[in-house]
Each structure stands twice: as structure tokens, then as C-alpha cells.
């Protein structure tokens, strides 16, 4: 019998189906573009103590979405002044979120490249 809480897993085991679902939703919450960090924040705050995998992936999704929000503000300013920046960032963000969600659903930890770790 394991000494782990019921919803925790050993590093070699896949996270539970519920943990993978919540982590996937945290990553996919980034598609809420008007407030991209709201869904990952809520999921992370509600489920971080229940599932260690959601704690890890929720922080990862939240950090990335904070960086995206800052980037969107900068791109908006650049677009206003120079008419560049918006479309490329949108394509990169969508592709990255989809890759993260697929990895989270498989139970594989995902680290966003070039993301600042505001929450550790």
C-alpha cells in the first residue's frame, strides 16, 4: 500500500484521469483571450492541493498566460504604432497551447519555452 494521498501518483505512474483533465483545461483556458490567465488561475487555486500534477501544470499554464498577456499588450502597442506583431504572436500562442494541452492530457509534464516563471 502506498503512503501517498489517494489522488497523488508516483513519478513513474501516469497522473489520474481527473488530474490530467484539470491540467488540460488549465492549458486550454488560454484560449480565453480577453483574460487569458483567468481559467488557469482558478483551476490552479481550486485543484492545486488535490492533485500535484495540476499544481505543477497549473503553475506552468498560469506563468505562460501572464507572459502572453504582457506580450499581447506590447503587440497591441506595436500594432498601433507600426502595424506589426499581432498575427505572428497569435499563431505561436495557439500552437503552444494546443501542444501543452495534448501533453497534459497524456500525463506528460509540459514546459512552455521562453516563459518567465512568475509563480514557482
Helices and strands as residue ranges (DSSP letters): H 17-28, G 29-31, G 33-35, H 38-47, H 52-82, H 86-106
